Amino acid sequence: MALRADRQGPHRVAFDKNRKILLKTQNTCGICGKPIDKRLKAPDPLSPVVDHIVPINKGGHPSAIENLQLAHWTCNRQKSDKLFNNKKEEPKVLGNRNLPKSIDWTSYTS
């Protein structure tokens, strides 16, 4: 098993510092969006962990706070080393209501 850059070497101290910042400032899971109970400890499946948004093995920075987010342990395990588009898109409003996303309503003609 290879040693990870966030667990050893020069990135370890920066990762630990940023981990403490995230635990103080974030309250929701960056993957599922639900609240995180920071009182829970491992091995509880809903305990808080720090997730790399872009995994280290996909070129993500091991300790940059811009690449870290708080997550539930299980959400992080399910995500594993996959890449996700974390941009939450606001529903487009046409007229005065939100329309179902099953059809591209912007090009709809009756």
Phi and psi restraints in degrees (range 20) as a CNS / XPLOR table:
assign (resid 1 and name C) (resid 2 and name N)
       (resid 2 and name CA) (resid 2 and name C) 1.0 -76.1 20.0 2
assign (resid 2 and name N) (resid 2 and name CA)
       (resid 2 and name C) (resid 3 and name N) 1.0 145.0 20.0 2
assign (resid 2 and name C) (resid 3 and name N)
       (resid 3 and name CA) (resid 3 and name C) 1.0 -76.5 20.0 2
assign (resid 3 and name N) (resid 3 and name CA)
       (resid 3 and name C) (resid 4 and name N) 1.0 134.7 20.0 2
assign (resid 3 and name C) (resid 4 and name N)
       (resid 4 and name CA) (resid 4 and name C) 1.0 -85.0 20.0 2
assign (resid 4 and name N) (resid 4 and name CA)
       (resid 4 and name C) (resid 5 and name N) 1.0 147.4 20.0 2
assign (resid 4 and name C) (resid 5 and name N)
       (resid 5 and name CA) (resid 5 and name C) 1.0 -64.5 20.0 2
assign (resid 5 and name N) (resid 5 and name CA)
       (resid 5 and name C) (resid 6 and name N) 1.0 -26.4 20.0 2
assign (resid 5 and name C) (resid 6 and name N)
       (resid 6 and name CA) (resid 6 and name C) 1.0 -83.6 20.0 2
assign (resid 6 and name N) (resid 6 and name CA)
       (resid 6 and name C) (resid 7 and name N) 1.0 -6.6 20.0 2
assign (resid 6 and name C) (resid 7 and name N)
       (resid 7 and name CA) (resid 7 and name C) 1.0 -106.5 20.0 2
assign (resid 7 and name N) (resid 7 and name CA)
       (resid 7 and name C) (resid 8 and name N) 1.0 -10.3 20.0 2
assign (resid 7 and name C) (resid 8 and name N)
       (resid 8 and name CA) (resid 8 and name C) 1.0 -150.5 20.0 2
assign (resid 8 and name N) (resid 8 and name CA)
       (resid 8 and name C) (resid 9 and name N) 1.0 164.0 20.0 2
assign (resid 8 and name C) (resid 9 and name N)
       (resid 9 and name CA) (resid 9 and name C) 1.0 74.3 20.0 2
assign (resid 9 and name N) (resid 9 and name CA)
       (resid 9 and name C) (resid 10 and name N) 1.0 -161.2 20.0 2
assign (resid 9 and name C) (resid 10 and name N)
       (resid 10 and name CA) (resid 10 and name C) 1.0 -67.1 20.0 2
assign (resid 10 and name N) (resid 10 and name CA)
       (resid 10 and name C) (resid 11 and name N) 1.0 -21.0 20.0 2
assign (resid 10 and name C) (resid 11 and name N)
       (resid 11 and name CA) (resid 11 and name C) 1.0 -81.9 20.0 2
assign (resid 11 and name N) (resid 11 and name CA)
       (resid 11 and name C) (resid 12 and name N) 1.0 -18.1 20.0 2
assign (resid 11 and name C) (resid 12 and name N)
       (resid 12 and name CA) (resid 12 and name C) 1.0 -60.6 20.0 2
assign (resid 12 and name N) (resid 12 and name CA)
       (resid 12 and name C) (resid 13 and name N) 1.0 -45.7 20.0 2
assign (resid 12 and name C) (resid 13 and name N)
       (resid 13 and name CA) (resid 13 and name C) 1.0 -65.2 20.0 2
assign (resid 13 and name N) (resid 13 and name CA)
       (resid 13 and name C) (resid 14 and name N) 1.0 -44.7 20.0 2
assign (resid 13 and name C) (resid 14 and name N)
       (resid 14 and name CA) (resid 14 and name C) 1.0 -64.7 20.0 2
assign (resid 14 and name N) (resid 14 and name CA)
       (resid 14 and name C) (resid 15 and name N) 1.0 -39.7 20.0 2
assign (resid 14 and name C) (resid 15 and name N)
       (resid 15 and name CA) (resid 15 and name C) 1.0 -62.4 20.0 2
assign (resid 15 and name N) (resid 15 and name CA)
       (resid 15 and name C) (resid 16 and name N) 1.0 -46.3 20.0 2
assign (resid 15 and name C) (resid 16 and name N)
       (resid 16 and name CA) (resid 16 and name C) 1.0 -62.5 20.0 2
assign (resid 16 and name N) (resid 16 and name CA)
       (resid 16 and name C) (resid 17 and name N) 1.0 -40.1 20.0 2
assign (resid 16 and name C) (resid 17 and name N)
       (resid 17 and name CA) (resid 17 and name C) 1.0 -63.2 20.0 2
assign (resid 17 and name N) (resid 17 and name CA)
       (resid 17 and name C) (resid 18 and name N) 1.0 -46.6 20.0 2
assign (resid 17 and name C) (resid 18 and name N)
       (resid 18 and name CA) (resid 18 and name C) 1.0 -68.5 20.0 2
assign (resid 18 and name N) (resid 18 and name CA)
       (resid 18 and name C) (resid 19 and name N) 1.0 -32.0 20.0 2
assign (resid 18 and name C) (resid 19 and name N)
       (resid 19 and name CA) (resid 19 and name C) 1.0 -61.5 20.0 2
assign (resid 19 and name N) (resid 19 and name CA)
       (resid 19 and name C) (resid 20 and name N) 1.0 -44.3 20.0 2
assign (resid 19 and name C) (resid 20 and name N)
       (resid 20 and name CA) (resid 20 and name C) 1.0 -64.2 20.0 2
assign (resid 20 and name N) (resid 20 and name CA)
       (resid 20 and name C) (resid 21 and name N) 1.0 -39.0 20.0 2
assign (resid 20 and name C) (resid 21 and name N)
       (resid 21 and name CA) (resid 21 and name C) 1.0 -62.4 20.0 2
assign (resid 21 and name N) (resid 21 and name CA)
       (resid 21 and name C) (resid 22 and name N) 1.0 -45.9 20.0 2
assign (resid 21 and name C) (resid 22 and name N)
       (resid 22 and name CA) (resid 22 and name C) 1.0 -62.9 20.0 2
assign (resid 22 and name N) (resid 22 and name CA)
       (resid 22 and name C) (resid 23 and name N) 1.0 -40.8 20.0 2
assign (resid 22 and name C) (resid 23 and name N)
       (resid 23 and name CA) (resid 23 and name C) 1.0 -64.5 20.0 2
assign (resid 23 and name N) (resid 23 and name CA)
       (resid 23 and name C) (resid 24 and name N) 1.0 -28.8 20.0 2
assign (resid 23 and name C) (resid 24 and name N)
       (resid 24 and name CA) (resid 24 and name C) 1.0 -83.7 20.0 2
assign (resid 24 and name N) (resid 24 and name CA)
       (resid 24 and name C) (resid 25 and name N) 1.0 -30.6 20.0 2
assign (resid 24 and name C) (resid 25 and name N)
       (resid 25 and name CA) (resid 25 and name C) 1.0 -106.8 20.0 2
assign (resid 25 and name N) (resid 25 and name CA)
       (resid 25 and name C) (resid 26 and name N) 1.0 -21.9 20.0 2
assign (resid 25 and name C) (resid 26 and name N)
       (resid 26 and name CA) (resid 26 and name C) 1.0 -108.4 20.0 2
assign (resid 26 and name N) (resid 26 and name CA)
       (resid 26 and name C) (resid 27 and name N) 1.0 145.0 20.0 2
assign (resid 26 and name C) (resid 27 and name N)
       (resid 27 and name CA) (resid 27 and name C) 1.0 -127.0 20.0 2
assign (resid 27 and name N) (resid 27 and name CA)
       (resid 27 and name C) (resid 28 and name N) 1.0 -6.4 20.0 2
assign (resid 27 and name C) (resid 28 and name N)
       (resid 28 and name CA) (resid 28 and name C) 1.0 -122.8 20.0 2
assign (resid 28 and name N) (resid 28 and name CA)
       (resid 28 and name C) (resid 29 and name N) 1.0 153.5 20.0 2
assign (resid 28 and name C) (resid 29 and name N)
       (resid 29 and name CA) (resid 29 and name C) 1.0 -70.2 20.0 2
assign (resid 29 and name N) (resid 29 and name CA)
       (resid 29 and name C) (resid 30 and name N) 1.0 127.4 20.0 2
assign (resid 29 and name C) (resid 30 and name N)
       (resid 30 and name CA) (resid 30 and name C) 1.0 -70.7 20.0 2
assign (resid 30 and name N) (resid 30 and name CA)
       (resid 30 and name C) (resid 31 and name N) 1.0 -11.2 20.0 2
assign (resid 30 and name C) (resid 31 and name N)
       (resid 31 and name CA) (resid 31 and name C) 1.0 -100.0 20.0 2
assign (resid 31 and name N) (resid 31 and name CA)
       (resid 31 and name C) (resid 32 and name N) 1.0 -51.6 20.0 2
assign (resid 31 and name C) (resid 32 and name N)
       (resid 32 and name CA) (resid 32 and name C) 1.0 -100.1 20.0 2
assign (resid 32 and name N) (resid 32 and name CA)
       (resid 32 and name C) (resid 33 and name N) 1.0 -15.9 20.0 2
assign (resid 32 and name C) (resid 33 and name N)
       (resid 33 and name CA) (resid 33 and name C) 1.0 82.3 20.0 2
assign (resid 33 and name N) (resid 33 and name CA)
       (resid 33 and name C) (resid 34 and name N) 1.0 2.1 20.0 2
assign (resid 33 and name C) (resid 34 and name N)
       (resid 34 and name CA) (resid 34 and name C) 1.0 -89.8 20.0 2
assign (resid 34 and name N) (resid 34 and name CA)
       (resid 34 and name C) (resid 35 and name N) 1.0 157.8 20.0 2
assign (resid 34 and name C) (resid 35 and name N)
       (resid 35 and name CA) (resid 35 and name C) 1.0 -62.3 20.0 2
assign (resid 35 and name N) (resid 35 and name CA)
       (resid 35 and name C) (resid 36 and name N) 1.0 150.9 20.0 2
assign (resid 35 and name C) (resid 36 and name N)
       (resid 36 and name CA) (resid 36 and name C) 1.0 -113.2 20.0 2
assign (resid 36 and name N) (resid 36 and name CA)
       (resid 36 and name C) (resid 37 and name N) 1.0 129.5 20.0 2
assign (resid 36 and name C) (resid 37 and name N)
       (resid 37 and name CA) (resid 37 and name C) 1.0 -89.1 20.0 2
assign (resid 37 and name N) (resid 37 and name CA)
       (resid 37 and name C) (resid 38 and name N) 1.0 105.9 20.0 2
assign (resid 37 and name C) (resid 38 and name N)
       (resid 38 and name CA) (resid 38 and name C) 1.0 -73.4 20.0 2
assign (resid 38 and name N) (resid 38 and name CA)
       (resid 38 and name C) (resid 39 and name N) 1.0 -8.2 20.0 2
assign (resid 38 and name C) (resid 39 and name N)
       (resid 39 and name CA) (resid 39 and name C) 1.0 -76.7 20.0 2
assign (resid 39 and name N) (resid 39 and name CA)
       (resid 39 and name C) (resid 40 and name N) 1.0 -19.8 20.0 2
assign (resid 39 and name C) (resid 40 and name N)
       (resid 40 and name CA) (resid 40 and name C) 1.0 -73.1 20.0 2
assign (resid 40 and name N) (resid 40 and name CA)
       (resid 40 and name C) (resid 41 and name N) 1.0 141.7 20.0 2
assign (resid 40 and name C) (resid 41 and name N)
       (resid 41 and name CA) (resid 41 and name C) 1.0 -119.7 20.0 2
assign (resid 41 and name N) (resid 41 and name CA)
       (resid 41 and name C) (resid 42 and name N) 1.0 155.7 20.0 2
assign (resid 41 and name C) (resid 42 and name N)
       (resid 42 and name CA) (resid 42 and name C) 1.0 -58.4 20.0 2
assign (resid 42 and name N) (resid 42 and name CA)
       (resid 42 and name C) (resid 43 and name N) 1.0 143.2 20.0 2
assign (resid 42 and name C) (resid 43 and name N)
       (resid 43 and name CA) (resid 43 and name C) 1.0 -94.4 20.0 2
assign (resid 43 and name N) (resid 43 and name CA)
       (resid 43 and name C) (resid 44 and name N) 1.0 21.8 20.0 2
assign (resid 43 and name C) (resid 44 and name N)
       (resid 44 and name CA) (resid 44 and name C) 1.0 -57.8 20.0 2
assign (resid 44 and name N) (resid 44 and name CA)
       (resid 44 and name C) (resid 45 and name N) 1.0 131.2 20.0 2
assign (resid 44 and name C) (resid 45 and name N)
       (resid 45 and name CA) (resid 45 and name C) 1.0 -64.1 20.0 2
assign (resid 45 and name N) (resid 45 and name CA)
       (resid 45 and name C) (resid 46 and name N) 1.0 -20.1 20.0 2
assign (resid 45 and name C) (resid 46 and name N)
       (resid 46 and name CA) (resid 46 and name C) 1.0 -102.3 20.0 2
assign (resid 46 and name N) (resid 46 and name CA)
       (resid 46 and name C) (resid 47 and name N) 1.0 12.9 20.0 2
assign (resid 46 and name C) (resid 47 and name N)
       (resid 47 and name CA) (resid 47 and name C) 1.0 -69.7 20.0 2
assign (resid 47 and name N) (resid 47 and name CA)
       (resid 47 and name C) (resid 48 and name N) 1.0 151.6 20.0 2
assign (resid 47 and name C) (resid 48 and name N)
       (resid 48 and name CA) (resid 48 and name C) 1.0 -76.6 20.0 2
assign (resid 48 and name N) (resid 48 and name CA)
       (resid 48 and name C) (resid 49 and name N) 1.0 138.4 20.0 2
assign (resid 48 and name C) (resid 49 and name N)
       (resid 49 and name CA) (resid 49 and name C) 1.0 -136.7 20.0 2
assign (resid 49 and name N) (resid 49 and name CA)
       (resid 49 and name C) (resid 50 and name N) 1.0 163.4 20.0 2
assign (resid 49 and name C) (resid 50 and name N)
       (resid 50 and name CA) (resid 50 and name C) 1.0 -97.2 20.0 2
assign (resid 50 and name N) (resid 50 and name CA)
       (resid 50 and name C) (resid 51 and name N) 1.0 126.1 20.0 2
assign (resid 50 and name C) (resid 51 and name N)
       (resid 51 and name CA) (resid 51 and name C) 1.0 -106.7 20.0 2
assign (resid 51 and name N) (resid 51 and name CA)
       (resid 51 and name C) (resid 52 and name N) 1.0 139.0 20.0 2
assign (resid 51 and name C) (resid 52 and name N)
       (resid 52 and name CA) (resid 52 and name C) 1.0 -84.9 20.0 2
assign (resid 52 and name N) (resid 52 and name CA)
       (resid 52 and name C) (resid 53 and name N) 1.0 119.2 20.0 2
assign (resid 52 and name C) (resid 53 and name N)
       (resid 53 and name CA) (resid 53 and name C) 1.0 -59.7 20.0 2
assign (resid 53 and name N) (resid 53 and name CA)
       (resid 53 and name C) (resid 54 and name N) 1.0 -52.5 20.0 2
assign (resid 53 and name C) (resid 54 and name N)
       (resid 54 and name CA) (resid 54 and name C) 1.0 -102.0 20.0 2
assign (resid 54 and name N) (resid 54 and name CA)
       (resid 54 and name C) (resid 55 and name N) 1.0 114.0 20.0 2
assign (resid 54 and name C) (resid 55 and name N)
       (resid 55 and name CA) (resid 55 and name C) 1.0 -55.3 20.0 2
assign (resid 55 and name N) (resid 55 and name CA)
       (resid 55 and name C) (resid 56 and name N) 1.0 148.5 20.0 2
assign (resid 55 and name C) (resid 56 and name N)
       (resid 56 and name CA) (resid 56 and name C) 1.0 -57.1 20.0 2
assign (resid 56 and name N) (resid 56 and name CA)
       (resid 56 and name C) (resid 57 and name N) 1.0 -42.2 20.0 2
assign (resid 56 and name C) (resid 57 and name N)
       (resid 57 and name CA) (resid 57 and name C) 1.0 -73.7 20.0 2
assign (resid 57 and name N) (resid 57 and name CA)
       (resid 57 and name C) (resid 58 and name N) 1.0 -4.0 20.0 2
assign (resid 57 and name C) (resid 58 and name N)
       (resid 58 and name CA) (resid 58 and name C) 1.0 -107.9 20.0 2
assign (resid 58 and name N) (resid 58 and name CA)
       (resid 58 and name C) (resid 59 and name N) 1.0 12.9 20.0 2
assign (resid 58 and name C) (resid 59 and name N)
       (resid 59 and name CA) (resid 59 and name C) 1.0 100.3 20.0 2
assign (resid 59 and name N) (resid 59 and name CA)
       (resid 59 and name C) (resid 60 and name N) 1.0 5.0 20.0 2
assign (resid 59 and name C) (resid 60 and name N)
       (resid 60 and name CA) (resid 60 and name C) 1.0 -74.0 20.0 2
assign (resid 60 and name N) (resid 60 and name CA)
       (resid 60 and name C) (resid 61 and name N) 1.0 148.1 20.0 2
assign (resid 60 and name C) (resid 61 and name N)
       (resid 61 and name CA) (resid 61 and name C) 1.0 -71.5 20.0 2
assign (resid 61 and name N) (resid 61 and name CA)
       (resid 61 and name C) (resid 62 and name N) 1.0 133.7 20.0 2
assign (resid 61 and name C) (resid 62 and name N)
       (resid 62 and name CA) (resid 62 and name C) 1.0 -67.7 20.0 2
assign (resid 62 and name N) (resid 62 and name CA)
       (resid 62 and name C) (resid 63 and name N) 1.0 -26.2 20.0 2
assign (resid 62 and name C) (resid 63 and name N)
       (resid 63 and name CA) (resid 63 and name C) 1.0 -134.7 20.0 2
assign (resid 63 and name N) (resid 63 and name CA)
       (resid 63 and name C) (resid 64 and name N) 1.0 -0.9 20.0 2
assign (resid 63 and name C) (resid 64 and name N)
       (resid 64 and name CA) (resid 64 and name C) 1.0 -66.7 20.0 2
assign (resid 64 and name N) (resid 64 and name CA)
       (resid 64 and name C) (resid 65 and name N) 1.0 130.3 20.0 2
assign (resid 64 and name C) (resid 65 and name N)
       (resid 65 and name CA) (resid 65 and name C) 1.0 -63.4 20.0 2
assign (resid 65 and name N) (resid 65 and name CA)
       (resid 65 and name C) (resid 66 and name N) 1.0 -25.5 20.0 2
assign (resid 65 and name C) (resid 66 and name N)
       (resid 66 and name CA) (resid 66 and name C) 1.0 -67.6 20.0 2
assign (resid 66 and name N) (resid 66 and name CA)
       (resid 66 and name C) (resid 67 and name N) 1.0 -19.1 20.0 2
assign (resid 66 and name C) (resid 67 and name N)
       (resid 67 and name CA) (resid 67 and name C) 1.0 -104.0 20.0 2
assign (resid 67 and name N) (resid 67 and name CA)
       (resid 67 and name C) (resid 68 and name N) 1.0 10.0 20.0 2
assign (resid 67 and name C) (resid 68 and name N)
       (resid 68 and name CA) (resid 68 and name C) 1.0 -119.4 20.0 2
assign (resid 68 and name N) (resid 68 and name CA)
       (resid 68 and name C) (resid 69 and name N) 1.0 146.5 20.0 2
assign (resid 68 and name C) (resid 69 and name N)
       (resid 69 and name CA) (resid 69 and name C) 1.0 -149.0 20.0 2
assign (resid 69 and name N) (resid 69 and name CA)
       (resid 69 and name C) (resid 70 and name N) 1.0 154.3 20.0 2
assign (resid 69 and name C) (resid 70 and name N)
       (resid 70 and name CA) (resid 70 and name C) 1.0 -80.0 20.0 2
assign (resid 70 and name N) (resid 70 and name CA)
       (resid 70 and name C) (resid 71 and name N) 1.0 142.2 20.0 2
assign (resid 70 and name C) (resid 71 and name N)
       (resid 71 and name CA) (resid 71 and name C) 1.0 -150.4 20.0 2
assign (resid 71 and name N) (resid 71 and name CA)
       (resid 71 and name C) (resid 72 and name N) 1.0 160.9 20.0 2
assign (resid 71 and name C) (resid 72 and name N)
       (resid 72 and name CA) (resid 72 and name C) 1.0 -71.7 20.0 2
assign (resid 72 and name N) (resid 72 and name CA)
       (resid 72 and name C) (resid 73 and name N) 1.0 149.2 20.0 2
assign (resid 72 and name C) (resid 73 and name N)
       (resid 73 and name CA) (resid 73 and name C) 1.0 -56.5 20.0 2
assign (resid 73 and name N) (resid 73 and name CA)
       (resid 73 and name C) (resid 74 and name N) 1.0 -46.5 20.0 2
assign (resid 73 and name C) (resid 74 and name N)
       (resid 74 and name CA) (resid 74 and name C) 1.0 -67.5 20.0 2
assign (resid 74 and name N) (resid 74 and name CA)
       (resid 74 and name C) (resid 75 and name N) 1.0 -38.6 20.0 2
assign (resid 74 and name C) (resid 75 and name N)
       (resid 75 and name CA) (resid 75 and name C) 1.0 -61.5 20.0 2
assign (resid 75 and name N) (resid 75 and name CA)
       (resid 75 and name C) (resid 76 and name N) 1.0 -42.5 20.0 2
assign (resid 75 and name C) (resid 76 and name N)
       (resid 76 and name CA) (resid 76 and name C) 1.0 -65.2 20.0 2
assign (resid 76 and name N) (resid 76 and name CA)
       (resid 76 and name C) (resid 77 and name N) 1.0 -39.5 20.0 2
assign (resid 76 and name C) (resid 77 and name N)
       (resid 77 and name CA) (resid 77 and name C) 1.0 -65.8 20.0 2
assign (resid 77 and name N) (resid 77 and name CA)
       (resid 77 and name C) (resid 78 and name N) 1.0 -40.1 20.0 2
assign (resid 77 and name C) (resid 78 and name N)
       (resid 78 and name CA) (resid 78 and name C) 1.0 -69.1 20.0 2
assign (resid 78 and name N) (resid 78 and name CA)
       (resid 78 and name C) (resid 79 and name N) 1.0 -37.2 20.0 2
assign (resid 78 and name C) (resid 79 and name N)
       (resid 79 and name CA) (resid 79 and name C) 1.0 -66.4 20.0 2
assign (resid 79 and name N) (resid 79 and name CA)
       (resid 79 and name C) (resid 80 and name N) 1.0 -39.0 20.0 2
assign (resid 79 and name C) (resid 80 and name N)
       (resid 80 and name CA) (resid 80 and name C) 1.0 53.7 20.0 2
assign (resid 80 and name N) (resid 80 and name CA)
       (resid 80 and name C) (resid 81 and name N) 1.0 -125.4 20.0 2
assign (resid 80 and name C) (resid 81 and name N)
       (resid 81 and name CA) (resid 81 and name C) 1.0 -109.0 20.0 2
assign (resid 81 and name N) (resid 81 and name CA)
       (resid 81 and name C) (resid 82 and name N) 1.0 29.3 20.0 2
assign (resid 81 and name C) (resid 82 and name N)
       (resid 82 and name CA) (resid 82 and name C) 1.0 -83.4 20.0 2
assign (resid 82 and name N) (resid 82 and name CA)
       (resid 82 and name C) (resid 83 and name N) 1.0 156.4 20.0 2
assign (resid 82 and name C) (resid 83 and name N)
       (resid 83 and name CA) (resid 83 and name C) 1.0 -100.8 20.0 2
assign (resid 83 and name N) (resid 83 and name CA)
       (resid 83 and name C) (resid 84 and name N) 1.0 135.5 20.0 2
assign (resid 83 and name C) (resid 84 and name N)
       (resid 84 and name CA) (resid 84 and name C) 1.0 -127.1 20.0 2
assign (resid 84 and name N) (resid 84 and name CA)
       (resid 84 and name C) (resid 85 and name N) 1.0 149.8 20.0 2
assign (resid 84 and name C) (resid 85 and name N)
       (resid 85 and name CA) (resid 85 and name C) 1.0 -85.1 20.0 2
assign (resid 85 and name N) (resid 85 and name CA)
       (resid 85 and name C) (resid 86 and name N) 1.0 106.1 20.0 2
assign (resid 85 and name C) (resid 86 and name N)
       (resid 86 and name CA) (resid 86 and name C) 1.0 -82.9 20.0 2
assign (resid 86 and name N) (resid 86 and name CA)
       (resid 86 and name C) (resid 87 and name N) 1.0 0.0 20.0 2
assign (resid 86 and name C) (resid 87 and name N)
       (resid 87 and name CA) (resid 87 and name C) 1.0 -71.8 20.0 2
assign (resid 87 and name N) (resid 87 and name CA)
       (resid 87 and name C) (resid 88 and name N) 1.0 117.5 20.0 2
assign (resid 87 and name C) (resid 88 and name N)
       (resid 88 and name CA) (resid 88 and name C) 1.0 -85.4 20.0 2
assign (resid 88 and name N) (resid 88 and name CA)
       (resid 88 and name C) (resid 89 and name N) 1.0 117.4 20.0 2
assign (resid 88 and name C) (resid 89 and name N)
       (resid 89 and name CA) (resid 89 and name C) 1.0 -89.7 20.0 2
assign (resid 89 and name N) (resid 89 and name CA)
       (resid 89 and name C) (resid 90 and name N) 1.0 129.1 20.0 2
assign (resid 89 and name C) (resid 90 and name N)
       (resid 90 and name CA) (resid 90 and name C) 1.0 -71.0 20.0 2
assign (resid 90 and name N) (resid 90 and name CA)
       (resid 90 and name C) (resid 91 and name N) 1.0 140.6 20.0 2
assign (resid 90 and name C) (resid 91 and name N)
       (resid 91 and name CA) (resid 91 and name C) 1.0 -64.5 20.0 2
assign (resid 91 and name N) (resid 91 and name CA)
       (resid 91 and name C) (resid 92 and name N) 1.0 137.5 20.0 2
assign (resid 91 and name C) (resid 92 and name N)
       (resid 92 and name CA) (resid 92 and name C) 1.0 -76.7 20.0 2
assign (resid 92 and name N) (resid 92 and name CA)
       (resid 92 and name C) (resid 93 and name N) 1.0 138.2 20.0 2
assign (resid 92 and name C) (resid 93 and name N)
       (resid 93 and name CA) (resid 93 and name C) 1.0 -105.3 20.0 2
assign (resid 93 and name N) (resid 93 and name CA)
       (resid 93 and name C) (resid 94 and name N) 1.0 120.6 20.0 2
assign (resid 93 and name C) (resid 94 and name N)
       (resid 94 and name CA) (resid 94 and name C) 1.0 -111.8 20.0 2
assign (resid 94 and name N) (resid 94 and name CA)
       (resid 94 and name C) (resid 95 and name N) 1.0 124.5 20.0 2
assign (resid 94 and name C) (resid 95 and name N)
       (resid 95 and name CA) (resid 95 and name C) 1.0 70.6 20.0 2
assign (resid 95 and name N) (resid 95 and name CA)
       (resid 95 and name C) (resid 96 and name N) 1.0 -127.8 20.0 2
assign (resid 95 and name C) (resid 96 and name N)
       (resid 96 and name CA) (resid 96 and name C) 1.0 -119.2 20.0 2
assign (resid 96 and name N) (resid 96 and name CA)
       (resid 96 and name C) (resid 97 and name N) 1.0 22.2 20.0 2
assign (resid 96 and name C) (resid 97 and name N)
       (resid 97 and name CA) (resid 97 and name C) 1.0 -150.7 20.0 2
assign (resid 97 and name N) (resid 97 and name CA)
       (resid 97 and name C) (resid 98 and name N) 1.0 158.6 20.0 2
assign (resid 97 and name C) (resid 98 and name N)
       (resid 98 and name CA) (resid 98 and name C) 1.0 -83.5 20.0 2
assign (resid 98 and name N) (resid 98 and name CA)
       (resid 98 and name C) (resid 99 and name N) 1.0 132.5 20.0 2
assign (resid 98 and name C) (resid 99 and name N)
       (resid 99 and name CA) (resid 99 and name C) 1.0 -104.2 20.0 2
assign (resid 99 and name N) (resid 99 and name CA)
       (resid 99 and name C) (resid 100 and name N) 1.0 153.4 20.0 2
assign (resid 99 and name C) (resid 100 and name N)
       (resid 100 and name CA) (resid 100 and name C) 1.0 -58.8 20.0 2
assign (resid 100 and name N) (resid 100 and name CA)
       (resid 100 and name C) (resid 101 and name N) 1.0 148.5 20.0 2
assign (resid 100 and name C) (resid 101 and name N)
       (resid 101 and name CA) (resid 101 and name C) 1.0 -87.1 20.0 2
assign (resid 101 and name N) (resid 101 and name CA)
       (resid 101 and name C) (resid 102 and name N) 1.0 8.5 20.0 2
assign (resid 101 and name C) (resid 102 and name N)
       (resid 102 and name CA) (resid 102 and name C) 1.0 -72.0 20.0 2
assign (resid 102 and name N) (resid 102 and name CA)
       (resid 102 and name C) (resid 103 and name N) 1.0 -19.4 20.0 2
assign (resid 102 and name C) (resid 103 and name N)
       (resid 103 and name CA) (resid 103 and name C) 1.0 -130.5 20.0 2
assign (resid 103 and name N) (resid 103 and name CA)
       (resid 103 and name C) (resid 104 and name N) 1.0 145.4 20.0 2
assign (resid 103 and name C) (resid 104 and name N)
       (resid 104 and name CA) (resid 104 and name C) 1.0 -78.9 20.0 2
assign (resid 104 and name N) (resid 104 and name CA)
       (resid 104 and name C) (resid 105 and name N) 1.0 95.2 20.0 2
assign (resid 104 and name C) (resid 105 and name N)
       (resid 105 and name CA) (resid 105 and name C) 1.0 -71.6 20.0 2
assign (resid 105 and name N) (resid 105 and name CA)
       (resid 105 and name C) (resid 106 and name N) 1.0 -16.9 20.0 2
assign (resid 105 and name C) (resid 106 and name N)
       (resid 106 and name CA) (resid 106 and name C) 1.0 -67.7 20.0 2
assign (resid 106 and name N) (resid 106 and name CA)
       (resid 106 and name C) (resid 107 and name N) 1.0 -25.1 20.0 2
assign (resid 106 and name C) (resid 107 and name N)
       (resid 107 and name CA) (resid 107 and name C) 1.0 -107.8 20.0 2
assign (resid 107 and name N) (resid 107 and name CA)
       (resid 107 and name C) (resid 108 and name N) 1.0 11.7 20.0 2
assign (resid 107 and name C) (resid 108 and name N)
       (resid 108 and name CA) (resid 108 and name C) 1.0 -74.8 20.0 2
assign (resid 108 and name N) (resid 108 and name CA)
       (resid 108 and name C) (resid 109 and name N) 1.0 133.8 20.0 2
assign (resid 108 and name C) (resid 109 and name N)
       (resid 109 and name CA) (resid 109 and name C) 1.0 -127.9 20.0 2
assign (resid 109 and name N) (resid 109 and name CA)
       (resid 109 and name C) (resid 110 and name N) 1.0 140.9 20.0 2
